[in-house]
Amino acid sequence: MKFFVGVTDYEWYRLHASKPLVDEVNFWRPSPDATFKALHTGEPFLFKLHAPRNFIAGGGFFTKFLQLPISIAWETFREANGARSLVACNIDLASNV
């Protein structure tokens, strides 16, 4: 069985972990050239926290990859992007470029 481990930050994880039910998340990368071909639909996607935590904090099943402008990603996924607001998404975007 194939799986993928995506490295994420603690704040992204904490937002999702604070919810009683999470049925979908948007795991995004701030890049206009981003692609993702590591998994097929239904394969496991694990979430690992950045150092110093360095552990698997959760997981799900991959659905699909889409390249979207951040405004459309926010309209589509809202807090499932791992941020409480579009402004927070833009701040995260600026800090990761």
C-alpha positions as CSV (number, residue, x, y, z in Angstrom):
1,M,0.0,0.0,0.0
2,K,1.2,3.5,-0.9
3,F,0.9,6.5,1.4
4,F,2.3,10.0,1.6
5,V,3.5,12.0,4.6
6,G,2.8,15.8,4.3
7,V,4.7,18.1,6.7
8,T,2.5,20.7,8.3
9,D,2.6,23.3,11.0
10,Y,1.2,23.0,14.5
11,E,-1.4,25.8,14.0
12,W,-2.9,24.0,10.9
13,Y,-3.1,20.9,13.0
14,R,-4.5,22.6,16.1
15,L,-7.4,24.2,14.1
16,H,-8.5,20.9,12.7
17,A,-8.0,19.1,16.0
18,S,-10.2,21.6,17.8
19,K,-13.2,20.7,15.8
20,P,-15.6,17.9,16.8
21,L,-15.9,16.6,13.3
22,V,-13.5,17.1,10.3
23,D,-14.6,15.4,7.1
24,E,-12.4,17.4,4.7
25,V,-9.2,19.4,4.8
26,N,-7.3,21.4,2.2
27,F,-3.6,20.6,2.5
28,W,-2.1,23.4,0.4
29,R,1.3,24.7,-0.7
30,P,2.0,28.3,-1.5
31,S,3.2,28.0,-5.0
32,P,1.7,28.7,-8.5
33,D,3.8,25.8,-9.8
34,A,2.7,23.2,-7.2
35,T,1.7,19.7,-8.4
36,F,0.9,16.5,-6.6
37,K,1.2,13.1,-8.2
38,A,2.3,11.0,-5.3
39,L,-1.1,9.4,-4.6
40,H,-4.2,8.2,-6.3
41,T,-7.7,8.7,-5.0
42,G,-8.4,6.8,-1.8
43,E,-4.7,6.3,-0.8
44,P,-3.6,7.3,2.8
45,F,-2.3,10.9,3.4
46,L,-0.6,11.3,6.7
47,F,0.1,14.7,8.4
48,K,3.4,15.1,10.2
49,L,4.2,18.2,12.3
50,H,7.3,20.3,11.8
51,A,10.2,20.2,14.3
52,P,10.4,20.2,17.2
53,R,7.3,18.0,17.4
54,N,8.2,15.7,14.5
55,F,5.4,13.2,14.8
56,I,2.4,12.0,12.8
57,A,-0.6,14.0,14.0
58,G,-3.4,12.7,11.8
59,G,-4.3,11.4,8.4
60,G,-7.0,10.9,5.9
61,F,-7.6,9.6,2.4
62,F,-6.4,11.6,-0.7
63,T,-9.2,12.8,-3.0
64,K,-7.7,15.1,-5.6
65,F,-5.2,17.8,-6.4
66,L,-6.4,21.2,-7.8
67,Q,-4.4,24.3,-8.4
68,L,-6.4,27.2,-7.1
69,P,-5.9,30.9,-6.4
70,I,-6.0,31.4,-2.6
71,S,-9.2,33.4,-2.8
72,I,-11.1,30.5,-4.5
73,A,-9.5,28.0,-2.1
74,W,-10.9,30.1,0.8
75,E,-14.3,30.4,-0.8
76,T,-14.4,26.7,-1.3
77,F,-12.8,25.3,1.9
78,R,-13.0,28.1,4.4
79,E,-11.5,26.9,7.7
80,A,-10.7,23.5,6.1
81,N,-7.7,25.4,4.7
82,G,-6.3,25.3,8.2
83,A,-6.8,29.0,9.0
84,R,-9.5,31.0,10.7
85,S,-9.7,33.7,8.0
86,L,-8.6,34.6,4.4
87,V,-6.3,37.2,6.0
88,A,-4.6,34.4,8.0
89,C,-4.2,32.3,4.8
90,N,-2.6,35.3,3.2
91,I,-0.3,35.8,6.1
92,D,0.7,32.1,6.0
93,L,1.3,32.4,2.3
94,A,3.6,35.4,2.7
95,S,5.6,33.7,5.5
96,N,6.1,30.6,3.4
97,V,7.4,32.1,0.1
